[in-house]
Amino acid sequence: MKPGTLLAGLAALLLQAAPAPGQDPNFHIFLCFGQSNMDGFPGLQDEDKGPVDDRFRLLPAVDFPQTDREKGEWCTATPPLCRPSSGIGPADSFGRTLVEALPQEDKVGVIVVAVPGCRIEVFDSDKVEAYAKDGPDWLKNFIREYDGDPYRRLVELGRDAQKDGVIRGILLHQGESNNGDPAWPEKVGTIYTRLLEDLGLDAKDVPLIAGELVGKGAGGKCAGMNEIIRRLPETIPTARVVSSDDCAGLPDGLHFSPAGYRKLGKRYAETMRAAMKLPAGN
């Protein structure tokens, strides 16, 4: 190989690895998606309302008229994070826990796109229209908030976020509406692969962290689905699964309690931090 060709190749690699202009490598961004447990079941307790460290940021996926939050504009990640009617969810304690563990110059940002009561197919742009067509009005309304395509909204905001920071990982909590579906890991794998392609990401740099559903010990009605969720790393080698053991649930057997969300979110943070080998600070 000629010296000039070699130098050109090295320069191209350096440019590819270098942060984009204005991009902060210490701003760690995470995409969060799923159904109602990622949305955050309605209800906020006083201890969840704040104060929230301003280093924990939210890029809203919808407008929040009552609090003057606008879609696509970074703000402090004070709950609710998904939509005005949401409550506390795993992304809350995930971000707060991660920020506490990182150096003061580091920030954590989340984008939360969730559709309560949805099957994983709602995040497949090729299937969402047909899926929504036969769905109940309440489901259509949730999907409509994302202009009919939750996956596209996640990608659009992900691209915007990449102008400011670096996407480090993807958080998923979904499965109740696919309860018992043996093809769930493959369906998630398809969505994960598309996200990587659409956002120009490498799987080795962007792990997928999936959380188990409310467990049997907490009265989980879909606890059997956890066996399928635990098989996700067989389809996605960079995937990791967060246990829901001892995470309290609500009487409906489907949703976690606020305390359950806090514990689950901390486990997401601990798992992601280990996966990404993020520096420890405070």
N, C-alpha and C positions, 0 to 999 in steps of 0.2 A: 504494500500500500504506500502511495506517495505521501511525503510529509504533509503536504497541503491538504490532502484528503483526510488524513488522520486528525489534523488540527481542526478542520471544519466539523468533523464528527464529534470531537470533544466539546467544541463550542455549542453544538446543537444540544448535546446532553446537558450541559450546564444551564442553557437557557430553559430547557424543559424542566429542570429541577428547581430553578430559581422561582421565588414567589412573584406573582404578578404585581405590577406597579400598584402601590396602595394596599397590598395584601399583607396582613400582619400574621407572621408564622406562629405567634403566641396567642392567636385568637382561634381556639379549638371549637369547631362547629360540628353539631350532630343533628342528623335527620331523624325524626321520630314519627312513626306511623303505626296505625292499627285501628282497633275498634273502640268500644266504650271505655275500657280500662286505660287505654292510652289517652283518650279524650279527657278522662278524669271525671269520675262520677260526681254529680252535683253535690255541693256542700263543702264549705271551707270553715275550718276551725280557726280560732284566733291565732294559734301558734303557727299556722301556715300562711297567714296574711303578710307577714313581714316583721321587721324590715328584711329586705333581700339585698345582698351585696350587689352593687352596680356592675361588678365584673361578670355577673351572670346575666346574659342578654337573651332576649327573645326577638325573633323575626316573625311577627304575626302572619298567619296564613289567611286571616279574615280581618275585617274591620271590627273594632271594639268601640262603638259610638259613645257609650256612657263614660269611657275613660280616655277618649281622644286618641286611642291607639289606631294606627293605620296599617293596613296590610302592606308588608314589605318595608316597614320602617323600624329599625332596631330600637328596642326599649328595654328597660330593666325587667327581668323575668319574674315579676310579681304575679301570682296566680289570680285568675285562671289563665292557662297558657294556650289552650286550643281555640276556644270561642267564649263569648261572654257568659253563656249558660253552663260552662264546664265547672268542675271543682278541682280539687287537688288530684294529681296523677303522678305516675312514676318519674316523669321528666322533671318534676319540681325538685324532689330530693336528690335525683341524679345530678342535676346541675349544681345545686347548693353544696353537695358533698364533694364534687370534683373541684369546685372553686376553692374550697377550704384547703384542699390538698396541694394546690398548685402555687407556684411563686406569685408574688404580688403583681408582677408585670403581665401575667397570663389572664386571659378571659375565656369564658365558656359561653357558647351560643347554641340555642336550640331552635329548630323549626318543627312544629307539631301539626301534623295533618291526620285527623282521625274521623272515622265515620261510625258512630254507634250502630250496633246491630248488623254490621256488614260482614259478608264473606270476604276472603282474601281476594277474590276475583274483582272486587271493586277497584283495586289498585292495578288492574290490567287495562290499559287504555283501549285495547282491542275488544274488551268484553263489557266494560262498565255501562255503555249505553243500553245494551240488551238486558243487562242485569237490572238496571234501574227501571226499565220500562214496566216490568211486572212486579216491582216492589211496592210496598205501602207508601202512602204519602209522606209519612214522617221520615222514611229513608230517603226518598227523593229530595226532600227539603235539605237534608244534610249534604247530599251530593251536590245539590244546586249551589250551595255556599262556595263550592270550589269550581263553579262554572261547568259542572257536569263531569269533571275529570280530576279526581283527587291526586292521581299520580302526576299529571301534568303540572298541577299547582306545586307539588313537592319539588319537581325538577326546576320549575321556573324560579322558585325562591332559593333553591340550592345554587343555581347559577348566579343569582344576585349575591348570595352570601359569599361565594368564592371570590368576589371582588374585594372583600374585607378580611377574610380569614381563610382557614384551611379546613375542609371537611375531614374529620378524623374517624367518624364511625356512624353507624346506623342502628337505631333502637327500634325494635318491633314488639308490640304486644297485641296479639290477635289469635283467634283460634276457637272461641266459643261458638261462633256461627259456622265453623267448619268442623265442629265436633265429630271425631271419629273418621275424618277424611284421610285415608292413607296417602293420598297424593299431595297433601298440604306441603310437605318439605320441598317437593319439586316445584310447586306453584310459587312458593316463596323464593326459591332459587331463580326462577325466571324473572321475577320482579327485581331481585337484588342485582342480577347480571345487567338488566336494562338500566338500572340506576347508575351503575358503574360506567356503562358505556355512554349514557346520555350526559354524565357529568365529568367524563374524562378521568375517572378514578381507577386506582389499582386495588384489587381485592386485598393484597398483602398489607396495604396501608389503611384500609377502611373495613374493619371487621363488622360483622352483623351480630348484635346482641339481642336475643329473644328471651322474653320472660315467660315462665310457666303460668298457667291459669290458677285460679283459686284451688288450693289443694284439697284432698279428701279429708284431711284432719280439720279443715276449716269449713267443711260442709259444701265443698265445690261440686256443683252439678255437672261440670264438664272436666272433672279432675282426670278422667281417663285419657283425655286428649294430651296430657302432659307426656305420656309415653311416646306419642308421635312427635311432639315438639322436641323431645330430647334426641330424636334421630336427625335433627336438622344438620348437625356437623357432618353427617354421612353424605349429604348432598352439597353442602357449602363448607369446605374445609376451614375457612376463616370464621365460621359462625361459632358462637358460644351461647350456652343456655343458662339463664339465671333461675335458680330454685325459688319456689314460692313457699317452701316449708316454713311454718310458723308465721306466715304473713296472714293476719286476720282478715276475714271476709265479712260481708254483710249477710243478713238473713236470706237474701234472694239467692245465695249460692253462686252468683255470677260475678259480683263486683267486690273489690277489696274495700276495707274500711280505710279511713284516713291514715290510721296507724299502719295498716297493711301496705298502703302505697308508699309511705315513708321508708319502711324497711325494704320493700322491693326496689325502690329507686336507688337506695344506698348500695344495694347489691349490683345493680346495673353499673353504678359508678365504679365500684371496686373492680368489677370484671373488665370494664373498659379501660380503666387506668392500667391494669396489669397487661391487657392485650396490646396497648399502644406504648407501654413503657414510658408513660408520661412522667416528667420530673416531679419529685416531691418537694414541697415548699414549706408552708406554714406548719 
